[in-house]
Amino acid sequence: MEHSFGGPLGTLIVGVGLGAFYVALIWINTLLGMLLTPLFLIPLTWIQDAVGSKKAAKA
Protein backbone atom coordinates (compact mmCIF):
# COMPACT_ATOMS: atom_id res chain seq x y z
CA MET A 1 0.00 0.00 0.00
CA GLU A 2 1.47 3.32 -1.06
CA HIS A 3 1.16 6.38 1.14
CA SER A 4 1.59 9.90 -0.07
CA PHE A 5 0.95 13.31 1.41
CA GLY A 6 -0.71 14.80 -1.62
CA GLY A 7 -3.66 17.11 -1.49
CA PRO A 8 -4.57 19.63 1.20
CA LEU A 9 -2.85 17.76 4.05
CA GLY A 10 0.41 17.59 2.12
CA THR A 11 0.18 21.29 1.29
CA LEU A 12 -0.29 22.12 4.97
CA ILE A 13 2.60 19.90 6.05
CA VAL A 14 4.94 21.40 3.45
CA GLY A 15 3.76 24.91 4.34
CA VAL A 16 4.45 24.37 8.05
CA GLY A 17 7.85 22.85 7.26
CA LEU A 18 8.87 25.70 4.96
CA GLY A 19 7.58 28.25 7.46
CA ALA A 20 9.69 26.70 10.22
CA PHE A 21 12.71 26.60 7.90
CA TYR A 22 12.44 30.28 7.01
CA VAL A 23 11.87 31.32 10.63
CA ALA A 24 15.02 29.40 11.60
CA LEU A 25 16.92 30.96 8.70
CA ILE A 26 15.93 34.49 9.71
CA TRP A 27 16.74 33.73 13.35
CA ILE A 28 20.22 32.36 12.63
CA ASN A 29 21.06 35.22 10.28
CA THR A 30 19.97 37.76 12.90
CA LEU A 31 21.93 35.97 15.61
CA LEU A 32 25.06 35.74 13.49
CA GLY A 33 24.79 39.42 12.60
CA MET A 34 24.51 40.40 16.25
CA LEU A 35 27.42 38.18 17.31
CA LEU A 36 29.81 38.60 14.39
CA THR A 37 29.49 42.34 13.85
CA PRO A 38 31.43 43.29 17.01
CA LEU A 39 34.17 40.82 16.07
CA PHE A 40 34.85 42.94 12.99
CA LEU A 41 34.02 46.40 14.33
CA ILE A 42 36.15 46.32 17.47
CA PRO A 43 39.46 45.48 15.71
CA LEU A 44 38.55 48.02 13.02
CA THR A 45 38.31 50.75 15.65
CA TRP A 46 41.70 49.70 17.01
CA ILE A 47 43.20 50.07 13.52
CA GLN A 48 41.53 53.45 13.05
CA ASP A 49 42.86 54.65 16.42
CA ALA A 50 46.38 53.52 15.51
CA VAL A 51 46.27 55.26 12.13
CA GLY A 52 44.79 58.40 13.71
CA SER A 53 47.47 58.54 16.41
CA LYS A 54 50.23 58.19 13.77
CA LYS A 55 48.71 61.07 11.79
CA ALA A 56 48.45 63.17 14.96
CA ALA A 57 52.07 62.41 15.85
CA LYS A 58 53.24 63.59 12.42
CA ALA A 59 51.31 66.85 12.72
Secondary structure, 3 states (H helix, E strand, C coil): CCCCCCHHHHHHHHHHHHHHHHHHHHHHHHHHHHHHHHHHHHHHHHHHHHHHHHHHHHC
